[in-house]
């Protein structure tokens, strides 16, 4: 009997790829790789002590999430802050998320209300900035922010729409962080409180309007960053 050799990626390689991916994602999100910087597989492989195949696998994953670009010459780079994609992502979010929020307000049950309240409480109590993480949003706040926004939409009960949110959220995370580094005085607390209040009051019109305004402020902040040549 002839045995077929396994074709799946080995667990060891998967673990290395996951480690390199997490390292690169943190470096990009934390600003250690600036907008437009080249991500050279050879240099990264040497730096991390892994094979080129492992690094390329991690980079392809980052490209899929919108956190890296694949260049025509087969190289990779951090997305440029002036790239049109950020405007496209923002337009998609302003088009889709208010509609999904309306559905969530109309369909959400009491358990959804409790989750929204808990997610907002966590977000309100998490520091936006911490000294050791510099001028960007703190990692803890960024995660609490994501959970709050996703929880608001989960009442819609539509898995496909929530998966769309997940993809656009990850792709726009860099835009939010770059924007925040120049606008630390933004009233995040007030914006999120108004979102929670409108959703729990079952006021779909106001909730959608507040969310649209909230998303627009991030785009405006990013536009100023690009104009200043970040």
N, C-alpha and C positions, 0 to 999 in steps of 0.2 A: 504493500500500500504506500503510495507516494504522499508525503505531507507537503502542504502548501505553506511556504514561509509567511509569517504574519506581515501584513502591509501597514498596519497602524503605527502611528508614532509611539516610540517607547515612552514609558512613564517618566524615565529620567530626562529625556529630551523635553517632554511636555512641562516638567517641573522647571527646567532651566528657562524655557521659553516664557513661562509665566513670570518667573523672577525678573527676566530682562524686560518684559513688557511692563511690569509694575514699576520697575526702576525708571524706565524711560517716560512712562506716563507721569510719574511724580515729578521728574525733572522738567518736563514740558509745562505741566500745570503750575509748578512752583517758580517758573521763570528762569530756571538755570539754563535752558535752551531758549534763546530769544526768538521772536517772530522772524521767520525767514532763514534761520540758521540751518545749515546743512546737517543732516544726520547720516554720517558716513559709516556704512556697515563694517568696513574693515577696522576703523578706529574704535567703534563701539564693541566689536568682538574682542579686540585686544584689551580694551579697558575692563570689560566684564569677565574676561578669561573664558569665553565660550566660542563655539564655532560660528562661522558666517551664516550657516543654515538656521541656527537658533535665533540670531539677531534679525535675519530677514523675516522669519516667521512672526516675531514680535512687531516689527515695523509694519508688515502687511496688516496686522490686526489694528494697529494705531491708525493706519490709513482708512480702514473700514469704519472707524469711529469718528473720523474727521479731525483727528489730532495730529496727523502728519500728511504730507503730500508726496505722491510718487511722481518724480520728474521724468521728462521725456528720455533722458539718458540713463534711466533706470536707477537713479539715485533717489534719496529721500530728503525732505526738509520739513521744518516746522512751518505751518501755514503762516503766510504774511498777514499782518493785521489789516491791511487795506484790501485784502482779497474780497471779491464780490460775494463769495460764498456766505460770509457772515450776514450780509443783507438778505440773501436768499433764505437762509435758515431763519432769520428773524421774521421775514415775511410769512414763511410757512407756520411758524409758531403763533404769530398774531392771527393767522387765518384759522388754524385748527384748534388751538387750545381754548379760546373763548367758547367755541361751539361745544367742545367736549365738556367744559365746565357747566354750561347750561344743562346738558344731559345729566351730568352728575348731580346738580342741584335738584333736578326734577325726579331722578330715580333713586338717589341715595337714601339708605335706611338709617335707623337710629345708630346702628353700629358704625356706619360711615361717619355720622356726626361726631361720635365719640373719638374716632381715629383722627378726624380733622382737628378737633380741639386739642388732643394730645400732641399731635405733630406741631401745631402752632405753639403750644406751651414750650416744647423742647426748643424750637427755633428761637423763640423770644428770649430764652434763658441761655442761649449759646453765644459767646462773644464772636462778633464779626471778625475782629482782628486780634491776633496775639503777637506780642513783640518778637518771639523767636521765629515766626513765620513771615516777617517782613510786612510789606505793604499790600500783599494779596489777601483775599479772604482766607480765613483759617480753614483747615481741612474739616474740622468738626462742624463749623457753620455751613460749609458747602454741602456736606452730607445732610444736615438737618434741613437745609433749604430745598434740596432735591426731594427729600421725603415729604415735606410739607406740600410742595407743588404736585407731586404725584398723588398723594393722598386726596387732595382736592378733586382730582379727576377720576379717582377710582370708583366713585359712585356711579359712573356711566355704565359700568358692567361690560364694556366692550374691550376684549383683550387686544384686538388688532389696533385700536386707537391708542391704547396704553403702550403698546410696543412702539408705535410711531413716536409717542412722547419720549420714550426712553432713548431712541436714536437721536432725535433732534436735541434733547437735553445734553447728551454727551458731546455732540458736535459743537454745541454753543457754549460749553463750559469755559473754553479759553477766552471767548469774547467777553463773558461776564467777568472773568478774573482780570483781564487787561483793562476793562472799563473801570473796575473797582479800584485799581491801583492809582488812578488819577482822580477819583471821586469818592474819597472816604467819608464825606459828610452826607451822603445820601440817606434819606429817611427810610431805611429798610423796615424798621419796627412798625412805623405807621402804615406803610404800604401793605405789609402782610396782615396787620390787624384788620384793615379794611376788607381785605380779601376774605379772611375768616368770618368776619361779621356778616358780610353780604351772603356768603355761602350758607351759613347756619340760619340766617333769616329767611332762606329759601327765596332770595331776591335774585333771580337768574339774570335779569337785565343789568342790575348794578354790578353783580359779580363779574359778568363778562366785560363790562366797561372798565372796571378797576383792573382786571387782569390785562386787558389790552394796553392801558396806560402804563402799567407796571413793566410790561415787556418793551414798550416803546422807549422808556427811560434808559434801559440798558443799551439799546441800539444807538440812542443819541450820545451816550457816554462813550461808546466805542468809536463813533464817528469823530468825536473830538480828539480821541487818542490818535486816530489815524492822521488827522489833520496836523497834529503836533509832531508827527513823525516818530511815534513810539517804536 
